[in-house]
Amino acid sequence: MKLYVRKMSPSALKTFGEIISKANVSALIDNDRDKIDDIGEIYSLYVSANCGNPESTEWED
C-alpha cells in the first residue's frame, strides 16, 4: 500500500499524537476492542509521519 502524506509541522504532529492518545485512553476505558484496533492503525500512520524522511512526501508502508 502506498501512503501519500503532506509534510506536517512539528506542532501538527504533536497535536495529532495527543488526539490519538486521548482517543486511545477513551477506548481503553470503554473497553472497546474495535476502537482500540482502529486507533492502533491510525497510530501507525502517526509513527510513519513522525519518523519518515522529512524531505519525502511519499513512501510505502
C-alpha positions as a Python dict, from the first residue, in 0.01 Angstrom:
ca = {
    (1, 'M'): (0, 0, 0),
    (2, 'K'): (132, 344, -84),
    (3, 'L'): (81, 634, 150),
    (4, 'Y'): (82, 991, 31),
    (5, 'V'): (127, 1232, 316),
    (6, 'R'): (175, 1606, 315),
    (7, 'K'): (459, 1734, 522),
    (8, 'M'): (334, 1818, 869),
    (9, 'S'): (474, 2077, 1103),
    (10, 'P'): (616, 1958, 1435),
    (11, 'S'): (329, 2123, 1623),
    (12, 'A'): (72, 1948, 1400),
    (13, 'L'): (242, 1614, 1462),
    (14, 'K'): (239, 1681, 1836),
    (15, 'T'): (-131, 1770, 1830),
    (16, 'F'): (-211, 1463, 1620),
    (17, 'G'): (-26, 1244, 1871),
    (18, 'E'): (-219, 1398, 2161),
    (19, 'I'): (-551, 1336, 1986),
    (20, 'I'): (-457, 973, 1924),
    (21, 'S'): (-351, 928, 2289),
    (22, 'K'): (-676, 1074, 2424),
    (23, 'A'): (-885, 860, 2188),
    (24, 'N'): (-690, 551, 2292),
    (25, 'V'): (-746, 620, 2662),
    (26, 'S'): (-1117, 666, 2597),
    (27, 'A'): (-1135, 338, 2404),
    (28, 'L'): (-948, 157, 2682),
    (29, 'I'): (-1184, 294, 2947),
    (30, 'D'): (-1483, 185, 2737),
    (31, 'N'): (-1309, -149, 2671),
    (32, 'D'): (-1398, -112, 2302),
    (33, 'R'): (-1173, -359, 2121),
    (34, 'D'): (-1276, -237, 1772),
    (35, 'K'): (-1185, 123, 1855),
    (36, 'I'): (-857, 14, 2013),
    (37, 'D'): (-765, -176, 1695),
    (38, 'D'): (-867, 116, 1473),
    (39, 'I'): (-664, 360, 1682),
    (40, 'G'): (-368, 124, 1652),
    (41, 'E'): (-388, 158, 1273),
    (42, 'I'): (-411, 536, 1297),
    (43, 'Y'): (-117, 539, 1538),
    (44, 'S'): (96, 354, 1283),
    (45, 'L'): (26, 637, 1037),
    (46, 'Y'): (135, 886, 1303),
    (47, 'V'): (459, 698, 1357),
    (48, 'S'): (521, 687, 981),
    (49, 'A'): (461, 1061, 951),
    (50, 'N'): (669, 1137, 1259),
    (51, 'C'): (963, 910, 1177),
    (52, 'G'): (963, 929, 799),
    (53, 'N'): (1215, 1116, 592),
    (54, 'P'): (1129, 1485, 640),
    (55, 'E'): (1225, 1553, 276),
    (56, 'S'): (990, 1285, 145),
    (57, 'T'): (621, 1320, 75),
    (58, 'E'): (574, 962, -45),
    (59, 'W'): (665, 624, 98),
    (60, 'E'): (535, 272, 103),
    (61, 'D'): (403, 105, 414),
}
